[in-house]
Amino acid sequence: MSKLICKHCGGNVETDEEICTHCGMPLPPDSSKDSQRKFILVIIALTIICIIMILWLPRELMQYPGR
């Protein structure tokens, strides 16, 4: 397991703990995984949209961009 640092006392705590074992302060919920998952899903969605737009673009417009 990875460790976190308590923002109140600076002690090392495991990521699955809810309170700091050194000072007893409650630790914030782990929301970094959720935000990272949302970011990855947005990037994948944008990539898929870009690929669809490239394939959907008529070939004539790609050959003569000045027209």
C-alpha positions as CSV (number, residue, x, y, z in Angstrom):
1,M,0.0,0.0,0.0
2,S,1.1,3.5,-0.6
3,K,1.4,6.1,2.2
4,L,0.1,9.6,2.6
5,I,1.3,12.4,4.8
6,C,-1.1,13.8,7.3
7,K,-1.6,17.5,6.7
8,H,-2.1,18.2,10.4
9,C,0.9,16.5,12.0
10,G,3.1,15.4,9.1
11,G,2.9,11.7,10.1
12,N,2.9,8.8,7.6
13,V,-0.5,7.1,7.2
14,E,-1.7,4.3,5.0
15,T,-4.1,5.3,2.1
16,D,-6.9,3.0,3.4
17,E,-7.0,4.6,6.9
18,E,-9.7,7.1,7.7
19,I,-8.0,8.8,10.6
20,C,-4.3,9.6,11.3
21,T,-2.7,7.1,13.7
22,H,-0.4,9.8,15.1
23,C,-2.7,12.7,15.9
24,G,-6.3,11.2,15.4
25,M,-7.4,13.8,12.9
26,P,-9.8,12.5,10.2
27,L,-8.2,12.2,6.8
28,P,-9.9,13.6,3.7
29,P,-11.6,11.1,1.4
30,D,-9.6,9.8,-1.5
31,S,-11.1,11.7,-4.5
32,S,-8.0,11.9,-6.6
33,K,-8.7,8.6,-8.3
34,D,-12.2,9.8,-9.3
35,S,-10.9,13.0,-10.8
36,Q,-8.1,11.2,-12.6
37,R,-10.7,8.7,-14.0
38,K,-12.9,11.5,-15.2
39,F,-9.9,13.3,-16.8
40,I,-9.0,10.1,-18.7
41,L,-12.6,9.5,-19.9
42,V,-12.7,13.1,-21.2
43,I,-9.5,12.7,-23.1
44,I,-10.7,9.4,-24.6
45,A,-14.0,10.9,-25.6
46,L,-12.3,13.9,-27.3
47,T,-9.9,11.6,-29.1
48,I,-12.8,9.5,-30.4
49,I,-14.7,12.6,-31.5
50,C,-11.6,13.9,-33.3
51,I,-11.2,10.6,-35.1
52,I,-14.8,10.6,-36.2
53,M,-14.6,14.1,-37.5
54,I,-11.4,13.3,-39.5
55,L,-13.1,10.3,-41.0
56,W,-16.3,12.2,-41.7
57,L,-14.7,15.2,-43.3
58,P,-15.2,15.0,-47.1
59,R,-12.1,14.2,-49.0
60,E,-12.5,17.2,-51.4
61,L,-12.0,19.6,-48.5
62,M,-8.8,17.9,-47.5
63,Q,-7.4,18.0,-51.0
64,Y,-8.2,21.7,-51.6
65,P,-8.1,23.6,-48.3
66,G,-8.2,27.0,-50.0
67,R,-11.6,26.4,-51.7
